[in-house]
């Protein structure tokens, strides 16, 4: 995702990685509720844990280490870019 006209991604690499991991884990968790003994689903979870979990956790550590001022700045930047996207 990039703000209109900038060519730059809306989210930085750590933010994007955490967002992707969160979406994938939510999808897997919801599927586990309805299909708890699905072997394919278990394999998908194992694959996620083996390949994506550690990088996502490392990115999470980066995000939670941000100061309140850094977080406010990022929120402002993202919200502004989203608003500009909507009006264009």
Secondary structure as the mmCIF struct_conf table of DSSP 4:
data_model
#
loop_
_struct_conf.conf_type_id
_struct_conf.id
_struct_conf.beg_label_comp_id
_struct_conf.beg_label_asym_id
_struct_conf.beg_label_seq_id
_struct_conf.end_label_comp_id
_struct_conf.end_label_asym_id
_struct_conf.end_label_seq_id
STRN STRN1 UNK A 2 UNK A 2
TURN_TY1_P TURN_TY1_P1 UNK A 4 UNK A 6
BEND BEND1 UNK A 8 UNK A 8
STRN STRN2 UNK A 9 UNK A 9
BEND BEND2 UNK A 10 UNK A 11
HELX_RH_AL_P HELX_RH_AL_P1 UNK A 13 UNK A 34
TURN_TY1_P TURN_TY1_P2 UNK A 36 UNK A 37
HELX_RH_AL_P HELX_RH_AL_P2 UNK A 39 UNK A 51
TURN_TY1_P TURN_TY1_P3 UNK A 52 UNK A 52
HELX_RH_AL_P HELX_RH_AL_P3 UNK A 53 UNK A 64
TURN_TY1_P TURN_TY1_P4 UNK A 65 UNK A 65
BEND BEND3 UNK A 66 UNK A 66
HELX_RH_AL_P HELX_RH_AL_P4 UNK A 68 UNK A 87
#
